[in-house]
C-alpha cells in the first residue's frame, strides 16, 4: 500500500485539523491571568535526564489526539522550580525572572502572570537541573514542560529568520499540537540529548516546514495568476515495510505521471487543484519471508477525479497541510468479511518548493504510515475499523515529486542539447535487486530522433533464496554513445513518448526541463523495472559562472551492503553544495533523512544524526561537446586500501539555476562492501 505525496494530500485535504492545548490566549481577546501545566521527563529527573542506552520510538507511529498527546514513558518532575522569563531570538534570558513556582508531587504547577505580561513566543517557562534545562513557550493557558516543548522552542531559536516576539501564539499552539500527534515512546532511562536527537530524526523536517509556513507571506493575485494552468506531476517512491513479528518485510516502488489543473482559490493566497488525467501509475512490491519471496506488480492508466485547495506563498512555494488521517485497505467485493488492514498517517506539511523557474517545482521528502489489523466494531461479521491494539508494522517512503507547468500549445518537436539523469530500480523473484543512476546528453535536432551519450553507475544485490545470504557489487561505469532514439509528441496532451516504449513524459512551457517515467514488467508478477528521467536544457555556447554559487540539494539515494543492510534516504533542507570564488573547488554539507534496516525482514530504523562535511572537492567543468557538464569528485570514502572514487557527476542548466547529478559512493571496508547510488537535483539559492 502506498499514498504518494499528492494522493496523500487529496485523501486528507478535507479533514478538519484539531489543535491541542488550552482554549484561551491573548490573541483571541481573552485576558489570561495564569498558566498551568505538567512537567515531565524520562525518569522524572531534570537534573540528569540520563540513564538510557537508546530511546525506543516507533518510526512514524502515532495515536489519535484524543487518545494521547506527547511522549509515553515520561514521569512527573516533582519539586522543581519553574521560572517565567523572557528570552531573545538566540534563546538567552533577557532581564530578571518574572515569576516562579514549584511543581507538585504529580509534576503539576500553576503560575500567575505578572500584570502587563501577555502570552508570546519570547515568554518562556524554564526548569533548570544540574546538567540540563527544560523549557516551553508560553503561548496558551495550558503549558506542559517536557522534551517536546523544549525541542519546538529550540527549532524556532535555531531559525535565523524568526523573531520570537512577533510570532502568532495560535500558530505555535497548532504546531505543538501536531507534534503531539506523533506517538513518541521514551525509555525511562533516556537522556535529554538522546530524546532531542530522536525528535530531530522523527519530526525535524516536519517542524522546519511548519516554521517556514508560519514565517511566509501569502501570494498576491499576480502570483496566483502566474501558476494557474495545466501542470504535470512526475512522482516516485522508494519504500520499506516491516512486520511486528519480524518474519516478513517488503521493498516497494511506485511511480506515476498525471496532469492537474491549478486555478485561483476562494481565499487570499489559495489555489484550487483538480485532476485532469492520469497517464501512468505503477507499483511493485517484493515481499520476503521465511523460505522465500514473492513479487506483486500492477500498472494502471485510469485514476480517480479529485479537487482540493493548497496555499501559495510569496516565494512561489505550494503548501499542502495534511492532518492526521486513517485509511482502510481496499478489498474486492468477494471479500465478505471486510479489510484485513488499515493505516494511520501522522500530520505533515508538504512544501512544494519553487526551483527558481516559474515552470518547475520540486518536493523530496520522507513519509510514513503505521499498519494495523482491523476489527469488527458492530458485530455484523465485517471488519470496519482499525484495531489500535493490533499493530501490524511500519511503512516508510522516500518520495520525490517533480511538477512541470505545460504550454497551452505543446511543441511539435525539440531542439538543442539536454543533460539528463535517470534513476532505475529493478527486482525479480530470483532474489535479484538492482539500483542504477545514469547521466548523459541527449541532442535534439528538431527531427523525430535524438542522439545520446551516457554513463551509468549501478549497484546490484543477489539474495540466496535458500540461505538468505546476500552478495553486493558495484559495477564500473558503463559508457555509451552514438545511440539514436525516436520520439513523438502528442499534439493534444503534450505527452512525449519514445518509440520503444522506454519512457513517456512532459516538458515545461519554456522547453527548459523534461520529466519522464518508464515501466517494464519482465514477467507476470515475476520481475519489474521502474525508471525516472529528468533533463535540463544545456548552455548553447557559454558555461554558467559557478563562482561562489550555492545550491540546495534534493536527493533520492539507495544503499546496499554485503551484510544485508538496506538504506533509502533523501537529504534535509540544510544540505548544500557551495563553490569557491573561481568555481574550481566545492564544499559539500549533507544531512541524511531516511531509513535503514539490517536485512529484508528486520525492523525499520530511522537514520539519526548522519551528516558530513567535505571540503576542497575538485570540480571539473566541460567544454566543447561536453559544455554544461559538471563533476564534483568526493574522493575515496572507503577504508579498504583500494582507491575507490566517489563522485557527483552531471550537468548545469543554461541559466545556471539548476544542476542534475548522479551520485556514486563507495564506503567499503575490509569486511563489508557498502555502496550507494542516487540522483540529485540542485537548485541555486
C-alpha positions in Angstrom: 0.0 0.0 0.0 1.2 3.5 -0.8 -0.1 7.0 -1.0 2.2 9.3 -3.0 2.7 12.9 -1.9 -0.2 14.4 -3.8 -2.6 11.5 -3.4 -2.0 11.5 0.3 -2.8 15.2 0.4 -6.0 14.6 -1.6 -7.2 12.0 0.9 -6.6 14.2 3.8 -7.3 17.7 2.5 -10.9 17.9 3.6 -10.4 16.7 7.1 -10.5 19.3 9.9 -7.3 19.9 11.7 -7.6 19.6 15.5 -5.4 21.8 17.6 -4.3 20.7 21.1 -3.9 22.9 24.1 -5.9 25.4 26.2 -8.7 27.5 24.8 -7.6 30.9 26.0 -5.0 33.3 24.7 -4.4 37.0 24.3 -4.7 36.7 20.5 -8.4 35.9 20.7 -9.2 38.8 23.1 -9.3 36.7 26.3 -7.3 38.1 29.2 -5.0 35.4 30.6 -4.0 35.8 34.2 -2.3 32.5 34.9 -0.9 29.4 33.3 -0.7 25.8 34.4 0.6 22.5 33.2 2.7 19.4 33.9 6.4 18.9 33.9 7.6 15.5 32.8 10.9 13.8 31.8 12.3 10.3 31.4 12.6 9.0 35.0 11.1 12.2 36.2 14.6 13.8 36.6 15.7 17.1 35.0 18.9 17.1 36.9 20.4 14.4 34.7 17.7 13.0 32.3 20.3 10.3 31.8 20.3 6.6 32.3 19.5 5.2 28.9 21.2 3.4 26.0 18.5 4.4 23.5 15.1 5.8 23.1 12.6 3.3 21.8 10.5 5.2 19.3 8.5 3.5 16.5 9.1 5.3 13.2 6.0 7.3 12.3 3.8 5.6 14.9 1.1 7.8 16.4 -2.3 7.9 18.1 -5.4 10.0 17.7 -5.0 13.3 19.6 -7.9 12.3 21.9 -6.2 9.1 22.9 -2.8 10.6 23.8 -0.6 13.6 23.3 3.2 13.7 23.5 5.6 11.1 24.9 4.7 8.0 26.7 7.2 6.7 29.2 7.8 10.1 30.8 7.4 10.6 34.6 6.4 13.7 36.6 9.2 16.1 37.6 8.4 16.8 41.2 9.6 19.6 43.5 11.3 21.5 40.7 11.4 25.3 40.4 9.5 26.7 37.4 10.7 30.2 36.3 8.9 32.6 34.0 11.4 34.5 31.8 11.8 36.5 28.6 14.3 35.4 26.0 15.9 37.0 23.0 15.9 35.4 19.5 19.1 33.5 20.4 17.4 31.9 23.4 19.2 33.9 26.0 17.4 35.2 29.1 16.5 38.9 29.0 16.1 40.7 32.3 15.1 39.2 35.7 12.9 36.2 36.4 9.3 37.5 36.1 7.7 34.9 38.4 8.3 31.4 39.8 6.6 28.4 41.4 7.3 24.8 42.3 5.9 21.6 40.8 3.8 19.3 42.9 4.3 15.6 43.5 2.4 14.9 40.4 4.5 17.3 38.4 1.8 19.9 38.1 2.3 23.7 38.5 0.3 26.9 38.4 1.9 30.2 37.9 0.3 33.7 38.0 1.3 36.0 35.1 2.5 39.4 36.4 0.4 42.4 35.4 1.2 43.5 31.8 2.7 40.2 30.8 0.9 38.6 27.8 1.3 35.2 26.1 4.1 35.5 23.5 6.7 33.5 21.6 9.5 35.0 23.7 7.8 34.3 27.0 9.2 31.0 28.4 8.8 28.8 31.5 12.0 27.0 32.4 13.2 24.3 34.8 16.9 24.1 35.3 18.7 21.0 36.5 22.4 20.4 37.2 23.2 19.4 33.7 20.0 20.0 31.5 17.2 22.5 31.1 13.6 22.0 30.1 11.7 24.9 28.6 8.3 25.7 27.0 6.9 28.7 25.1 4.1 30.4 27.0 1.5 30.7 24.2 -1.5 29.1 25.9 -3.1 28.7 29.3 -2.0 25.0 29.4 1.7 24.9 29.1 3.3 21.4 29.6 7.1 21.4 30.0 8.8 18.3 28.5 11.3 17.3 25.8 8.8 18.1 23.0 8.2 21.7 24.3 12.0 22.2 24.5 12.5 20.8 21.0 9.9 23.1 19.5 11.4 26.2 21.2 14.9 25.2 20.1 13.8 24.9 16.4 12.4 28.4 16.5 15.5 29.7 18.1 17.7 28.0 15.6 15.9 29.7 12.7 17.7 32.9 11.9 14.7 34.5 10.3 12.3 34.1 13.3 11.5 37.0 15.6 10.0 35.3 18.6 8.1 38.2 19.9 6.3 38.6 16.5 5.1 35.0 16.3 1.3 34.4 16.3 0.7 32.4 19.5 -2.1 30.4 17.8 0.4 29.2 15.2 2.7 27.9 17.9 -0.2 26.1 19.7 -1.2 24.5 16.4 2.3 23.3 15.6 2.8 21.9 19.1 -0.5 20.1 18.9 0.6 18.5 15.6 3.9 17.3 17.1 2.0 15.8 20.0 0.1 13.7 17.5 3.2 11.6 16.9 3.4 8.7 19.4 6.8 9.1 20.9 7.8 6.5 23.4 10.7 7.2 25.7 12.6 4.7 27.8 12.6 5.6 31.5 16.4 5.9 31.4 16.7 8.1 28.3 18.9 11.2 28.2 17.6 14.5 27.1 20.3 14.6 24.4 19.1 11.3 23.0 15.5 12.4 23.2 16.2 15.6 21.2 18.2 13.7 18.6 15.3 11.2 18.1 12.9 14.1 17.8 15.1 15.6 15.2 15.1 12.4 13.2 11.3 11.8 13.5 9.8 15.2 13.2 12.6 17.6 12.4 11.7 18.1 8.7 8.0 18.5 9.6 8.7 21.2 12.2 11.1 23.1 9.9 8.4 23.0 7.2 5.8 24.3 9.6 8.1 27.1 10.7 8.7 28.1 7.1 5.0 28.3 6.5 4.5 30.4 9.7 7.1 32.8 8.5 5.9 33.0 4.9 3.6 35.6 3.3 0.7 34.6 1.0 1.0 35.1 -2.7 -0.8 38.0 -4.3 -3.2 37.9 -7.2 -0.5 38.3 -9.8 1.5 35.4 -8.4 -1.7 33.2 -8.2 -2.4 34.0 -11.9 1.1 33.0 -12.8 0.7 29.4 -11.5 -2.8 28.9 -13.0 -2.9 26.5 -15.8 -2.1 22.9 -16.6 0.7 21.1 -14.8 2.1 17.6 -14.9 3.3 15.6 -11.9 6.0 13.0 -12.1 6.0 11.2 -8.7 8.1 8.3 -7.4 8.6 6.5 -4.1 11.1 4.1 -2.7 9.6 2.2 0.3 10.3 -0.3 3.0 7.7 -2.1 5.1 8.2 -4.3 8.2 6.2 -6.6 10.4 5.8 -6.6 14.1 6.6 -10.3 14.2 9.9 -9.7 12.3 9.3 -12.6 9.9 8.3 -10.6 6.8 9.5 -7.5 5.0 8.7 -5.6 1.8 10.7 -3.4 -0.5 8.4 -1.4 -2.8 8.5 1.1 -5.6 5.8 3.3 -7.1 5.9 5.8 -10.0 3.2 7.9 -11.5 2.6 10.6 -14.1 -0.6 12.6 -14.1 -2.0 16.0 -15.1 -3.6 18.6 -12.8 -5.3 22.0 -13.3 -4.4 24.9 -11.0 -6.7 27.8 -10.6 -7.3 30.7 -8.2 -9.0 29.7 -4.9 -11.6 31.5 -2.8 -9.3 32.8 -0.1 -6.3 35.1 -0.4 -3.2 33.1 -1.3 -5.2 30.0 -2.1 -5.2 27.8 -5.2 -7.6 25.1 -6.3 -6.0 21.9 -7.6 -8.1 19.4 -9.6 -7.5 16.3 -11.6 -7.0 16.3 -15.3 -5.9 12.9 -16.4 -3.7 10.0 -15.3 -1.2 8.6 -17.8 0.6 6.1 -15.6 0.6 4.6 -12.1 2.7 1.6 -11.5 3.6 -0.1 -8.2 5.6 -3.2 -7.4 6.2 -4.9 -4.0 8.8 -7.6 -3.2 7.8 -9.4 -0.1 10.5 -11.6 1.7 9.5 -14.2 4.3 11.0 -17.3 5.8 11.5 -19.7 3.0 11.2 -17.4 0.0 9.9 -14.2 -1.6 7.1 -13.1 -3.8 6.6 -10.2 -6.2 3.3 -8.3 -6.9 3.0 -5.6 -9.6 0.3 -3.5 -11.1 0.0 -0.8 -13.7 -3.0 1.4 -14.4 -3.8 4.4 -16.5 -7.2 5.4 -15.1 -7.3 7.5 -11.9 -10.0 9.0 -9.6 -11.1 12.6 -10.0 -10.3 15.0 -7.2 -10.2 18.6 -6.1 -8.7 20.3 -3.1 -7.1 23.6 -2.0 -3.5 24.5 -1.3 -1.7 27.7 -0.3 0.8 29.6 -2.5 3.3 31.8 -0.7 5.1 34.9 -2.0 8.2 32.8 -2.7 6.3 30.6 -5.2 6.1 27.6 -2.8 2.9 25.5 -2.7 1.9 24.5 0.8 -0.3 21.4 1.4 -1.3 20.7 5.0 -2.1 17.1 5.9 -3.8 16.4 9.2 -3.8 13.1 11.0 -5.7 10.6 8.9 -6.8 6.9 8.7 -7.4 4.6 5.7 -8.7 1.1 5.4 -7.5 -1.4 2.9 -9.4 -1.6 -0.3 -10.9 -5.0 -0.8 -12.6 -6.9 -3.6 -16.4 -7.4 -3.5 -16.0 -11.1 -2.8 -14.0 -10.5 0.4 -17.1 -10.5 2.5 -15.5 -10.1 5.9 -14.0 -6.6 5.1 -10.5 -5.3 5.0 -7.7 -7.1 6.9 -5.6 -4.0 7.4 -5.7 -0.2 7.9 -3.2 2.6 8.1 -2.7 5.7 10.2 -0.8 8.7 8.8 0.8 11.4 11.0 0.2 15.0 10.2 2.5 16.7 7.8 3.2 19.9 6.0 4.3 19.4 2.3 6.3 22.3 0.8 6.4 22.0 -2.9 9.4 24.3 -3.5 10.0 26.8 -6.2 13.0 25.9 -8.3 13.8 29.5 -9.4 11.9 28.7 -12.6 8.2 29.6 -12.7 7.6 26.4 -14.7 9.1 23.9 -12.3 8.5 22.9 -8.6 10.0 20.1 -6.5 9.5 18.2 -3.3 11.6 15.3 -2.0 10.6 14.0 1.5 10.2 11.1 3.8 6.7 10.0 4.8 5.4 7.2 7.0 2.4 5.2 7.9 1.6 2.6 10.6 -0.3 -0.5 9.6 -2.8 -2.1 11.9 -5.1 -5.2 11.8 -8.8 -4.4 11.6 -11.7 -5.2 13.9 -15.5 -5.7 13.6 -16.9 -2.9 15.8 -20.7 -3.6 15.4 -20.7 -7.4 15.3 -22.0 -7.7 11.8 -19.2 -10.0 10.6 -17.5 -7.3 8.6 -14.2 -5.7 9.9 -14.8 -2.0 9.7 -12.2 -0.1 11.8 -8.5 -0.1 12.8 -7.7 -2.0 15.9 -5.1 0.3 17.7 -4.1 -2.6 19.9 -3.0 -4.8 17.0 -0.2 -3.0 15.2 1.0 -5.0 12.2 4.0 -2.9 11.1 5.6 0.3 9.8 5.7 1.6 6.3 8.1 4.3 5.3 8.6 6.0 2.0 11.2 8.3 0.4 9.2 10.3 -2.0 10.1 12.6 -4.9 7.8 14.8 -6.9 8.6 17.0 -9.9 5.8 19.4 -11.1 6.1 21.0 -14.5 3.9 23.7 -16.0 2.9 23.0 -19.6 2.4 25.3 -22.6 -1.1 25.9 -23.8 0.1 24.7 -27.2 2.5 21.8 -26.9 5.7 21.9 -29.1 5.7 19.6 -32.1 9.5 18.9 -31.9 12.5 19.7 -29.8 15.9 21.3 -30.5 19.1 21.7 -28.5 21.2 19.7 -26.1 19.8 18.4 -22.8 21.7 16.9 -19.9 19.7 14.1 -18.4 19.6 11.8 -15.4 17.8 8.5 -14.8 17.1 6.6 -11.6 16.2 2.9 -12.0 15.0 0.2 -9.6 14.7 -3.5 -10.8 13.8 -6.7 -8.9 12.9 -10.2 -9.8 11.7 -13.3 -7.9 15.0 -14.9 -8.3 16.4 -12.7 -5.5 18.0 -10.1 -7.7 17.8 -6.3 -6.8 19.4 -3.6 -8.8 19.6 0.2 -8.5 21.3 2.4 -11.1 21.7 6.0 -12.0 22.7 7.3 -15.5 23.8 10.7 -16.6 24.1 11.6 -20.3 23.4 14.1 -23.0 20.5 14.0 -25.4 20.9 16.0 -28.6 17.6 17.1 -30.3 17.9 18.5 -33.9 14.2 19.2 -34.4 13.6 15.9 -36.2 11.9 12.9 -34.7 15.0 11.3 -33.2 17.7 12.4 -30.8 21.2 11.1 -30.1 22.5 10.2 -26.7 25.9 9.8 -24.9 25.7 8.4 -21.4 27.5 6.8 -18.4 25.7 4.5 -16.0 26.6 3.7 -12.3 24.9 0.7 -10.7 24.8 -1.5 -7.7 23.3 -4.9 -7.6 22.3 -7.3 -4.9 21.7 -11.1 -5.1 19.8 -12.8 -2.3 20.3 -16.6 -2.0 16.8 -17.9 -1.6 17.8 -21.0 0.2 20.2 -19.4 2.8 19.1 -15.8 2.8 22.8 -14.7 2.3 23.4 -11.7 0.1 26.1 -10.5 -2.2 26.5 -6.9 -3.3 28.6 -5.4 -6.0 29.2 -2.1 -7.7 29.9 -2.2 -11.4 32.4 0.0 -13.2 30.7 2.8 -15.1 29.2 1.7 -18.4 29.7 4.2 -21.2 27.7 4.5 -24.4 27.5 6.9 -27.3 26.0 7.4 -30.7 22.7 5.8 -30.0 19.7 7.2 -31.8 16.2 7.2 -30.3 12.9 8.0 -32.0 10.3 10.1 -30.2 6.9 11.8 -30.8 4.9 14.5 -29.0 1.1 14.2 -28.7 -0.4 17.4 -30.1 -3.3 17.5 -27.6 -1.7 16.3 -24.4 1.9 17.3 -24.9 3.0 13.8 -23.8 6.4 12.9 -25.2 6.8 9.2 -26.0 9.8 7.2 -27.0 9.0 4.8 -29.8 10.5 1.8 -28.0 8.2 2.5 -25.0 11.1 3.1 -22.8 9.8 6.4 -21.4 6.9 8.9 -21.6 6.6 12.3 -20.0 6.3 16.1 -20.5 8.4 19.3 -20.9 7.9 22.7 -19.3 6.3 25.6 -21.1 9.7 27.2 -21.7 11.2 23.9 -23.0 13.9 24.1 -20.3 13.1 20.9 -18.3 11.7 17.4 -19.0 10.4 14.7 -16.8 9.6 11.1 -17.9 8.8 7.7 -16.5 9.1 4.1 -17.8 7.9 0.7 -16.7 8.8 -2.8 -17.8 7.2 -5.9 -16.3 9.6 -8.7 -17.2 7.0 -11.3 -16.5 3.6 -11.7 -14.8 4.5 -10.8 -11.1 8.0 -12.2 -11.6 10.0 -9.0 -12.3 9.8 -5.3 -12.9 11.9 -2.3 -13.9 10.9 1.3 -12.9 12.7 4.3 -14.4 12.6 8.0 -13.6 14.1 10.5 -16.0 14.7 14.2 -15.7 16.6 16.5 -18.1 17.6 20.2 -18.3 18.4 22.4 -21.3 22.2 22.8 -21.5 24.1 26.0 -22.3 24.5 26.6 -26.0 27.8 28.5 -26.0 28.8 29.8 -22.6 29.3 27.9 -19.4 27.4 29.5 -16.5 29.6 31.1 -13.8 29.8 28.9 -10.8 31.9 31.3 -8.7 30.6 31.5 -5.1 27.4 29.8 -6.2 25.4 27.8 -3.6 22.9 25.1 -4.3 20.2 23.4 -2.2 20.1 19.6 -2.7 17.1 17.4 -3.4 18.1 13.7 -3.5 16.9 10.1 -3.6 19.6 7.6 -2.5 19.6 3.8 -2.3 22.2 1.9 -0.4 23.1 -1.7 0.0 25.9 -3.7 1.7 27.0 -7.3 1.9 25.8 -7.8 5.4 22.2 -7.4 4.1 21.7 -3.8 5.1 19.2 -1.7 3.0 19.1 2.1 3.0 16.6 4.5 1.4 17.1 8.2 2.1 16.8 11.8 1.0 18.6 14.9 2.3 17.4 17.6 4.6 16.9 21.2 3.6 20.2 22.2 5.1 22.2 20.1 2.6 24.2 22.4 0.4 26.8 22.3 -2.4 28.9 25.5 -2.4 31.6 26.5 -5.0 34.6 28.7 -4.2 35.5 32.1 -5.7 36.6 30.7 -9.1 34.4 27.6 -9.3 37.3 25.2 -9.3 36.6 23.7 -5.8 33.5 22.9 -3.8 32.4 22.1 -0.3 29.5 19.7 0.4 27.4 19.5 3.5 24.9 16.7 3.6 22.5 15.6 6.3 20.6 12.4 5.6 16.9 11.8 6.3 15.7 8.3 5.8 15.5 4.8 7.0 17.6 1.6 7.1 17.1 -2.0 8.1 19.6 -4.7 8.9 18.1 -7.2 6.4 15.0 -7.9 4.5 12.8 -8.8 7.5 14.4 -6.6 10.2 12.6 -3.7 11.8 12.9 -0.4 10.1 15.1 2.2 11.9 15.4 5.9 11.4 18.7 7.4 10.3 19.7 9.7 13.1 22.3 12.5 13.1 24.1 11.2 10.0 25.8 14.3 8.4 29.1 15.0 6.8 31.1 18.0 5.5 33.6 17.6 2.7 35.8 20.5 1.8 38.1 21.3 -1.1 36.5 18.9 -3.6 37.8 19.0 -7.1 35.4 20.4 -9.7 35.6 19.6 -13.4 33.6 21.5 -15.9 33.1 20.6 -19.5 33.6 22.5 -22.8 33.1 21.8 -26.4 30.9 18.7 -26.9 30.8 18.4 -23.1 29.7 22.0 -22.4 27.4 22.1 -19.4 28.9 19.0 -17.7 29.9 19.4 -14.0 31.7 16.7 -11.9 32.4 17.1 -8.2 34.9 14.4 -7.0 34.2 13.3 -3.5 37.5 11.3 -3.3 38.0 7.9 -1.6 35.4 7.4 1.1 36.3 3.8 1.9 39.0 2.4 4.2 39.6 -0.8 2.4 43.0 0.2 1.0 41.7 0.5 -2.6 41.3 3.8 -4.3 37.5 3.8 -4.9 36.4 7.2 -6.3 33.1 8.6 -5.2 31.5 11.5 -7.1 28.6 13.6 -8.2 28.5 13.8 -12.0 26.0 15.7 -14.1 25.0 18.9 -15.8 24.2 22.5 -15.1 21.2 24.3 -16.8 21.8 27.1 -19.3 20.8 29.8 -16.8 23.0 28.2 -14.0 20.0 27.9 -11.6 19.7 24.1 -11.7 22.0 21.1 -11.7 21.4 17.4 -12.2 23.8 14.9 -10.6 24.1 11.2 -10.5 25.7 10.2 -7.1 28.0 7.2 -6.7 29.6 6.5 -3.3 31.7 3.6 -2.1 32.0 3.2 1.7 33.5 -0.3 1.5 35.7 -1.6 4.4 37.9 -4.6 4.5 35.0 -6.7 5.8 31.8 -5.2 4.3 31.1 -3.9 0.8 28.8 -0.9 1.2 27.6 1.2 -1.8 25.2 3.9 -2.6 23.8 5.4 -5.8 21.3 8.3 -6.1 20.1 11.1 -8.2 20.4 14.7 -7.0 18.7 17.9 -8.2 20.5 21.0 -7.0 18.7 24.4 -7.0 20.6 27.6 -6.8 20.0 29.5 -3.5 
